[in-house]
Amino acid sequence: MGDVLAKLKDCISISDGKVRVNNGSAVRGLMDDLIYEAVFNADEEKRKGLQRLVIEIAKQMGAVPASIQSLYEEMGKNYPGFSVPAINIRGLTYDTAKVIFKKAIEKNAGAMIFEIARSEIGYTKQRPIEYSAAVLAAAVKEGYTGPVFIQGDHFQLVRKHYLADPKPETDYVMGLIKEAIEAEFYNIDLDTSTLCDLDKKDLKEEQRPNFEAAAKLSTYIREIEPKGITVSIGGEIGEIGGKNSTPEEMRAYLDGFKETMKSGKGVSKLSVQTGTSHGGVVLPDGTLAQVKIDFDTLKKISEVARKEYGLSGAVQHGASTLPDNAFHKFPETTTSEVHLATGFQNIMYDSPSLPADFRDFVYKHIKENFGKEKRESQTEEQFIYSTRKKGFGLIKQKWWDLPANVKGPIMKELSDKFELLFNELKVGGSKALVDKTVKPVIVEKKVPDNILG
């Protein structure tokens, strides 16, 4: 580590905790080693300091964490013809983010979101500041400049915990929101749809626990967001994997939310259920079942969301395992945002370039650490498929340490997937609208003066 930090002293200066970049090209050349140390340094405080250093360097070099709020406000007035991909990166985060930024530069795209869910933060062992640092380090490395949208996905109130005692569960999510905003996640997707009371026949009463909890968390976000930044907040009305959502449910939620929150900007988008399931539905042989999305629901809800409430539209979750020929339907139905996660994980695990002994090594650790989670009804293949997401955090450093001749072909496969997604979701050329509508605010934060030694 000493070598990279010693070299960095010649490229940046730190005074009173403020970072200034003196030689951007040299910093870019050191970024691979710097982000590695920021993620894996043995000292926790040193890691956090280095992660903050990376973020401050990125801002100085033009990659600035931002809220997508103003773009979504524009989308609420005039749908621009594209759906924003919201990309969850569970493993090989820095390498994958580099691929995405490289593709964005190639396609002149700016409308894409990097996100991580509450559950993923735990099992991938990526706290918000580490995730921000890895994403922004990738932007620096690839020379990407402009707003970078980093999002907390599914910041969820877990139903069983909430019903047992709402205060500690709410306090936990508030703590996570605070940590995320401090790490410069200026986009937060709340998931309080878990609280819907489906026994109620009246839609407003069914949605009441959902919109009241969401309004409380949104009020908290407005209280702590940095000056000059309006955090983009997402709401959710249908638990993914449940019954399909309706425009009537959406109206009940949004009307109730507005009455409860009373002041301050509300949600900018709304997640709905249209037939998908997170990770896809796994058959006994480990293959995925074909899923049919109710695109009519997406279109109807998106239209009502924009025309009646000024939102960007409906958000589709659990989409990454859909057939490639389905993605063009999202812009056609004016869907504003599409969440993508498991498909990228599958590319990493199933790539012919991943050595079989490494894959077996990961699966062995998964069985040893999570074997008790296997249900009697699951085959071995179903258990591995549903649990292997946890293999990224379990041996995170070994994934990062894979040699170039292994990671390179995997990244090529991911690049091809992002090529398809950017094309089908029509985000190529979106950089101009992003730069026009989003004016990122640099929230300058201090790093330890002695961070370089």
N, C-alpha and C positions, 0 to 999 in steps of 0.2 A: 504493500500500500504506500509506503513512504515514497517510492519512486514516482507514482502518479501525482501525489500531492505536492512533491517537490517541483515537478514539472509545471504543475498548475500555478504555482507561485509566480511563474514568469508570464502567465497569461491573464491573470485576474488580480484585482486588489480588493482588500476588505478593510473598511474603515468604519469604526463605530457600528459594526454589524452589517453594514451595507456593502453589497457586492457590485463591483464594476468590472466589465470584461474589457481587456486591453487587446487581446488577440483572438478573435473569434475562430479563425481557421485552426489555430493550435488547440483551442478548447475542444473543437469538434473532433479533432484527432485523438484526444484523450478520453472522450466520453465513454467508450466501451469499458475501459478500466475504471473510470470514476463511478459509473453506475453500479458496476459489480461490487466495488468496495462499499457503496452506499447501501446495498442490499445485504451483503454478507459479512461486513465487519463484525468481529466478535463482541464488541462493546456496543450495547444498546443506545446509549446516549450519543456515541460517535456516529452510529448509523443514522440516527434521526438528524443530527447536525449535517451530515453529508447529504442526506435526502433533501433537506431544506436548501443546502447550497446548490444542488442540481436545479431545483425549482427556480431559485433566484437567478441562476445563470441563464436558464431558458427564457425567463421574462426579459432579461437584458438583451437577449439575442433575438427577440421578436416573437417567440412562441408563448402566448399569454393565456392563462386559464380564463375562461369567460362563461357567461350565462348565454344560453340560446334564446332567452326570453324575447328579445326584440325581433329576431328572425321569426319566431313563432307568432308574434303579434302580426307581422306582415303576412305570414301564411294564413292567419285567421281572416285577413281581408281579401287576399288574392292567392289562391293555391298556386305555387310556382311550378307544379308538374313533377316534383320529385318527392320521394319518401326518404327520410333521414335514417341511415343505419345506426343503431345503437349497439356497439360491439363490446361484449363481455370477454375479457382475456383472462383465462384461468391459469395458463402456464406459458412459459417462455415469453413473458410480457414485453420485455424490451425488444426482443427480436421480432415479435409479431407486430408491435406498434411501429417499428421501423418499416416493415412491409406495407402497413396501411398508409403511413405518411408518404412513402415513395410512390405508392399508387395514387394518392391524392394529388401529389405534385404533377404526376404524369397526366391525370385526368382533369386538372384544374378544379379539384373538388375541395370544398371547405365545410360542407354540411355532413359531418359525421361525429358521432359521440363515442367516447371511450367510457365504459361503465363497469362497475363491480357491485354485486348485490350483497346485502347483509350476510347471507349465508356463505357466499363466496369469500368474503373477507376472512371468515373463520377457517374454512377448510383449505383455502389456497395459501393461507398465512401471508396475506398482503394487507397490512393496515392502509388506510387511505393515503397517508403521506408517502408511503413507499410506492403505491400505485401511481400517484401523481408524478412522483420523481421518475419512475420508469417510463411513463408515457411521454413526459416532457423531455427526458434525455433522448428519446428516440426522435422527437421533433428536431432537437438541436442537431443530432447526428445526420439527419437527412436534409437539413437546411430548410425545414418547413417554418413559415412565419405566418402570423395571424392568430385569430381566436382559436383556442383549443378547448373543446367542450368535454369536461370530465364530470361524470354523473354517478351519484349513489342510486343504485337500482334496487327495487324491492326493499326499501327500508320499511320492513313489515312489522306489524304488531302480531305476534304469534297468538292465535286464538286461545289455546288452552292456558297459556301463561296469563293472558289478559283477563280471561274469565275467572281465573283463580284469584288474581289480585291485579287490578289495572295499573296501580301506581308504579311498582317496580318495572313492569314491562314498558310503560310509557316513558319512565325515566331513562331506561336503557336506550330506547330509540332516540330520545332527545340527546343523550350523551353521544350517540353515534353520529347524529346530525351535526352536533357541535364539532366533533373531531373531523368530520368530512369537510365542513365549510372552512375550518382552519387549514385543512390540507388543500384548499382551493377547488373543491367540488362545488361549482356554482350552479349545479343542476341536481335536483333531488326528486326521485320518484317515490312517493309514499304509497304503501300498500296497506290500507286499513280495510280492504274489501273482505278480509278474513272475518270481520266482525259482523257482517250482514246477518240480520235475523230473518232467515228464509221462512220461518213459521208465521210471520206477519203477512196478512193478505193485502194490506195497504202498502204500496211501493215506497212511499216516503218513510213509513215506519220500518220497513225492511231495511232501507238504506240509512236510517238515522244513526245507528252506532258507527257506521262507516263515515258519514260526512261529519259527524261531530268530532270524532277522533282526528280525522284529516284536518279539520279546521283548527283544532288545538295545536297540532304539530306545525301547520302552516303559519299560524300566528307566531310560534316560537322562532321559525325560520326568519320571518320578517324582523323580529326583534334583534337577531344576532348577525344578519347578513351585513357585509362590509358596506360602508358608505359609498354610494355611487353604483352599487350592483344590486339588481333585482334577480335573486335566485329563481331560476325556472323550476316550478313545482309541478309534478305530475300526480294525478289522482287515479284511482282504479275502482271500477264498479263490479267487475265479475271475476271471481276467483278462477285463475287459469286451470282448465281441466274440468270445470263445472258446466252449468247450462249456459247457452249463448245469451249475450246481453241484448237489451232492447233500447230504442230511443227513449221509451218511457222511464226506464230505470235511470238512464243518464240524466233526464230532466229532474227526476226526484232527487238524485244525488247533488246536482249542481245548484238547484234552487235551495235545497237544504243547507248546502255548504255556504252559499252566499248569505243566507239568513243568520247562520251561526257565526261566521267569521266577521261579518259586519263591515270591517274596514281593512284596507290593504289589498294588494293584488292577490287574486286567488290562483287557481291552477291554470297552466298554459296548454294542457293536453289531458287526455283521458284514456287510460288503458281499459280494454274491453275483452270479453271472452267470445271467441268466434269458432272454437272447435279444436284449438291446438292444445298441446300438453308440453310442459317444460321437459326438454330432453327427448321428446318423442315417445311413442308407445312401443315398448320393446316386446317382441314375440319370444316364445320360449327358446328359439334357436339363436337369439341374440340379434336378429335383424329387426329393422324398424317397420312398423305398420304404416301404410299410406294414410295420410290425414287429409281430410277435406275441409277447407276453410270456408266459412260462410262469408263470402266477399260482399254479398248484398248487405249484411249487417254492418260491415266496415264502412261501406259507402253511405248508408243511411245515417249512421251515427256521426260520421265525419261531417256530412252536410249540415246536420242539425247543430253539431258542436260549433261550426264556423258561423252559420247564419244566425243562430239564436244567442250564442254565448261568446262569440269572437275568439274561440279557442283555435289552435292549429289544426285540430282534428282528432281522430281516433288513433290509438297506439296498438300495434300488434305485438304480443309477446310470443315466445316459444316458436320462432319461425325458422331457425337455422337448419333444422332437419327436414324442411319441406323440399320437394323436388325442385330442381333448378328452373324448370319451366313454369313455376308458380309465381316467381318474384315480380314479374312484370305487372301482375295484377294489383300490386300495392299502389303504385302511382295512378293506375287506371281508376282505382276506387278512392283516390285522394286521401289515402292513409298518410298521416303526417310522420310517423316514426315506426320503425320495425326493429324489434329486439332480437339479437343473434348471439348465440353462445355455444351450445353443445356441438354444432356442426364443425366448429374450428377445433374443438377438443378431439372430435372424432378423426379429423385429418391427422392430427399429431399422433394419436395412438395407432391408427390403422395404416399409417404410411409404410410402404414397403422399405423405406429408408431407415425406419426405426429398428435397430437391432432386436432380434427376437429375444435375446438374453436380457436386454434392458427392459423390454416390455414384461417379460416373465418376472423380473426382479421387482418391478412396480406392483404387479398383481399379487406377488407373494406378500409384499408389505401391506397391501390393502386387505388381504385375507387375515393376516395376523392382527391388524389393528382394528378392522371393522367387521370381522366375520360374524360377530353377534348380531349385526344388523340384517343379516340374511333372513328373509321370510321363508316359511315352509313352502309356500306356493311358488317361490322363485326357482328357476333353474340356475345352474352355475353361471351360464352366459348372461342371464338377466341380472343377476346380482353384480357381476363384474361391470356390465355396461352402466348400471344405475349408480355404481359406487366409484368408478375409476376417476371421476372428477376430483376425488379427494387425494388421488395419488400425486397431484401437482404440489400441494403444500407439504405432503409427507416427506418428499425427498426433493425439495425445490432446487437445492444447489446442484444436485446431480443432473437435473434437467438443463440448468444453465450451462453445466460443464460438458454437455454433449459436444463432440468435435464438429468442426465446420462441415466435414463431409457427410455428417448425419443431418445437422440442422439446415444446411443449405438446400437440399432437395425438399425437406419439409416446408421451408419457407417459400419455395417455388410453388408447391401445391397450394399453400395459403394465398400466395399472390394471384394465382389463377382463380381462386374462389372469390377474392376481393374484386378482381377484374369483372367477373360475372355479376357480382352484387352491385357494384358501382354502375355498371351498364344497365342492369335490369331495374334498379331503383332510380335511375336517371339523375344521379348526383354529380355526374361529370359536368363541369362548367358552373357548379354552384358556388364556387369561391367568390365570384363577383357579387352575388346577392348577399352572401355572408359578410363580406367586407363592407358592403354598403349599409347593411342594417345593424351590424354588431360592432360597437366601438368598445373594445375591451379596456377595462380599467386595471392598471397595474397596482396591486396592493403590495407595497414593498414591505418585506418582513426581514428581520435581522437573523444573521447566522452568527455562531460563536466566532469571535475575532481570532481565536487560536485554532480554528478547525483544520487549518493546513499544517499545524504543528509549529 
